[in-house]
Amino acid sequence: MRVVIAEDAAVLRELLAQMLTERGHEVCASVGDAEGLRAAVAEHRPDVGVVDIRMPPTHTDEGLRAAIDIRREHPGTGVLLFSQYIETKYATRLLAEGSAGVGYLLKDRVANVAEFTDALTRVAAGGTALDPEVVTQLAGAGRRGEDLETLTAREREVLALMAQGRSNAAIAQTLVVSAGTVEKHVAAVFGKLGLTASEDANRRVLAVLRYLGAWG
């Protein structure tokens, strides 16, 4: 992958760059603020950007706003936001712009190199990677429709893993069941949520957004 890193803490920025380089990825640029991020993405057109939400000058949502701009102006570039704390309002704003090629992780996940790079790879490929704790809080805060109440406990578990961006194979491995069993659960979720097959809609994405309360 070709990666741009935006993080105002120099030590963490260097750690991320070293970690990705050692695993064969190209770090095109490493910057400390949102404007530097915008310029680096425009110049290098990376596969994905790793973006801290809170950066100078106000340390509020500069990174988030830059990430939203990047997704609009450079749709081929994925964005993986990360934060020290769970901030569901920021995750919701990011998802509202579309879930393809986006991710939101807590900074603690960086310590698990395999988990972090797996999430980054999914986002770069146009998938979704949401921190399990973020998914839990978003789902708890989201609107609860009657259709969600019809899901079984196992179907909810499968849907929560889908919301993290996991593939059917990864869900099967996590739940220690067969891929066929997961496919049946996913089909049941689609049916109960009234998501019929269509060329114009990605049922997996719509199911996740329904679960997170980000779609009507």
C-alpha positions as CSV (number, residue, x, y, z in Angstrom):
1,M,0.0,0.0,0.0
2,R,0.9,3.6,-0.5
3,V,0.2,5.5,2.7
4,V,0.1,9.0,4.0
5,I,0.2,9.5,7.8
6,A,-1.2,12.6,9.6
7,E,-0.5,12.7,13.3
8,D,0.7,15.6,15.3
9,A,2.6,13.5,17.9
10,A,6.0,13.1,16.3
11,V,6.9,9.9,18.2
12,L,3.7,8.1,17.2
13,R,4.0,9.4,13.6
14,E,7.5,8.0,13.3
15,L,6.4,4.7,14.9
16,L,3.6,4.3,12.4
17,A,5.9,5.1,9.5
18,Q,8.5,2.6,10.7
19,M,6.0,-0.1,11.3
20,L,4.4,0.2,7.9
21,T,7.7,0.4,6.0
22,E,9.0,-2.7,7.8
23,R,6.0,-4.6,6.4
24,G,6.7,-3.5,2.8
25,H,4.3,-0.6,2.5
26,E,5.4,2.8,1.1
27,V,4.9,5.8,3.4
28,C,4.6,8.6,0.8
29,A,4.4,11.4,3.4
30,S,4.2,11.9,7.2
31,V,2.7,15.2,8.3
32,G,1.6,16.8,11.5
33,D,-1.5,18.8,10.6
34,A,-4.7,18.7,8.4
35,E,-3.4,21.2,5.8
36,G,-0.3,19.1,5.3
37,L,-2.5,16.0,5.0
38,R,-4.6,17.6,2.2
39,A,-1.5,18.7,0.3
40,A,0.1,15.3,0.7
41,V,-2.9,13.4,-0.6
42,A,-3.3,15.8,-3.6
43,E,0.4,15.3,-4.4
44,H,0.8,11.6,-3.9
45,R,-2.7,10.1,-4.4
46,P,-2.1,7.3,-1.8
47,D,-4.2,4.2,-1.4
48,V,-5.0,5.2,2.2
49,G,-4.4,7.9,4.8
50,V,-4.0,7.3,8.5
51,V,-5.5,10.3,10.2
52,D,-5.6,11.5,13.8
53,I,-8.9,13.2,14.5
54,R,-7.5,15.9,16.7
55,M,-4.7,18.0,15.2
56,P,-3.5,21.6,15.3
57,P,-4.5,24.4,15.5
58,T,-7.6,23.7,17.7
59,H,-7.1,20.0,18.4
60,T,-10.8,19.3,17.9
61,D,-12.0,17.9,14.6
62,E,-9.4,19.1,12.0
63,G,-8.5,15.5,11.0
64,L,-12.1,14.5,10.6
65,R,-12.9,17.5,8.4
66,A,-9.8,16.8,6.3
67,A,-10.8,13.1,6.0
68,I,-14.3,14.0,4.7
69,D,-12.8,16.4,2.2
70,I,-10.4,13.7,1.0
71,R,-13.2,11.2,0.5
72,R,-15.1,13.7,-1.6
73,E,-12.2,15.0,-3.6
74,H,-10.2,11.8,-3.9
75,P,-12.7,8.9,-3.7
76,G,-9.9,6.4,-4.6
77,T,-8.1,7.1,-1.3
78,G,-9.3,5.3,1.8
79,V,-9.2,7.0,5.2
80,L,-8.5,5.4,8.5
81,L,-9.3,7.7,11.4
82,F,-7.9,7.0,14.8
83,S,-8.5,8.6,18.2
84,Q,-7.4,8.3,21.8
85,Y,-11.0,8.1,22.9
86,I,-14.3,6.8,21.5
87,E,-16.1,9.8,19.9
88,T,-19.2,8.4,18.3
89,K,-20.3,11.8,16.9
90,Y,-17.2,11.8,14.7
91,A,-17.7,8.2,13.6
92,T,-21.3,9.0,12.6
93,R,-20.2,12.1,10.6
94,L,-17.7,10.0,8.7
95,L,-20.2,7.2,8.0
96,A,-22.8,9.7,6.9
97,E,-20.5,10.4,3.9
98,G,-20.5,6.8,2.9
99,S,-18.9,3.7,4.5
100,A,-16.8,2.5,1.6
101,G,-13.1,3.0,2.2
102,V,-13.4,4.3,5.7
103,G,-12.3,3.2,9.1
104,Y,-12.3,4.4,12.7
105,L,-10.0,2.8,15.3
106,L,-8.8,3.6,18.8
107,K,-5.1,4.4,19.1
108,D,-4.7,1.4,21.4
109,R,-5.2,-0.9,18.4
110,V,-1.9,0.3,16.9
111,A,-0.1,-1.9,19.5
112,N,-1.6,-4.9,17.8
113,V,0.3,-4.6,14.6
114,A,-1.6,-7.4,12.8
115,E,-5.0,-6.0,13.7
116,F,-4.0,-2.5,12.7
117,T,-2.5,-3.5,9.3
118,D,-5.4,-5.7,8.6
119,A,-7.8,-2.8,9.2
120,L,-5.7,-0.5,7.0
121,T,-5.6,-3.1,4.2
122,R,-9.4,-3.4,4.3
123,V,-9.9,0.4,4.1
124,A,-7.3,0.7,1.3
125,A,-9.3,-1.9,-0.7
126,G,-12.5,0.1,-0.3
127,G,-13.9,-1.8,2.7
128,T,-14.8,-0.7,6.2
129,A,-12.9,-1.1,9.5
130,L,-14.6,0.0,12.7
131,D,-13.2,-0.5,16.2
132,P,-15.4,-3.0,18.1
133,E,-15.9,-0.6,20.9
134,V,-17.0,2.1,18.5
135,V,-19.5,-0.3,16.9
136,T,-20.9,-1.2,20.4
137,Q,-21.4,2.5,21.3
138,L,-22.8,3.5,17.9
139,A,-25.3,0.6,18.0
140,G,-26.3,1.5,21.5
141,A,-26.9,5.1,20.6
142,G,-28.6,4.3,17.3
143,R,-32.3,4.2,16.5
144,R,-33.9,0.8,17.2
145,G,-36.4,-0.2,14.6
146,E,-38.8,-3.1,15.0
147,D,-37.0,-5.0,12.3
148,L,-33.8,-5.1,14.4
149,E,-35.7,-6.5,17.3
150,T,-36.6,-9.5,15.1
151,L,-32.9,-10.6,14.8
152,T,-31.7,-13.5,16.9
153,A,-28.8,-13.1,19.3
154,R,-26.5,-14.9,16.8
155,E,-27.7,-12.7,13.9
156,R,-27.0,-9.6,15.9
157,E,-23.5,-11.0,16.6
158,V,-22.9,-11.6,12.9
159,L,-24.2,-8.1,12.1
160,A,-21.9,-6.5,14.7
161,L,-18.9,-8.2,13.1
162,M,-20.1,-7.1,9.7
163,A,-20.1,-3.6,11.1
164,Q,-16.5,-3.9,12.0
165,G,-15.8,-4.6,8.3
166,R,-15.2,-8.4,8.7
167,S,-15.7,-10.7,5.8
168,N,-17.8,-13.8,6.0
169,A,-14.7,-15.9,6.3
170,A,-13.4,-13.8,9.1
171,I,-16.7,-13.9,10.9
172,A,-16.7,-17.7,10.6
173,Q,-13.3,-17.9,12.1
174,T,-14.2,-15.5,15.0
175,L,-17.4,-17.4,15.9
176,V,-15.8,-20.8,15.2
177,V,-18.6,-21.9,12.7
178,S,-18.6,-22.8,9.1
179,A,-18.6,-20.3,6.2
180,G,-22.0,-21.7,5.1
181,T,-23.5,-21.1,8.6
182,V,-22.4,-17.4,8.4
183,E,-23.9,-17.1,4.9
184,K,-27.2,-18.4,6.2
185,H,-27.1,-15.9,9.1
186,V,-26.2,-13.0,6.7
187,A,-29.1,-14.0,4.4
188,A,-31.5,-14.1,7.4
189,V,-30.3,-10.6,8.4
190,F,-31.0,-9.2,4.9
191,G,-34.4,-10.8,4.9
192,K,-35.5,-9.5,8.3
193,L,-34.3,-6.0,7.5
194,G,-36.2,-6.1,4.2
195,L,-33.0,-5.7,2.1
196,T,-33.7,-7.4,-1.2
197,A,-31.1,-8.0,-3.9
198,S,-30.6,-5.0,-6.1
199,E,-27.9,-3.7,-8.5
200,D,-28.4,-0.2,-7.0
201,A,-27.8,-1.0,-3.3
202,N,-25.1,-2.8,-1.4
203,R,-27.1,-4.8,1.1
204,R,-24.2,-5.4,3.4
205,V,-23.5,-1.7,3.7
206,L,-27.2,-0.9,4.2
207,A,-27.5,-3.6,6.9
208,V,-24.6,-2.2,8.8
209,L,-25.9,1.4,8.6
210,R,-29.3,0.3,9.8
211,Y,-27.6,-1.5,12.7
212,L,-25.6,1.6,13.6
213,G,-28.7,3.9,13.3
214,A,-27.1,5.9,10.5
215,W,-29.8,5.0,7.9
216,G,-33.5,5.2,8.1
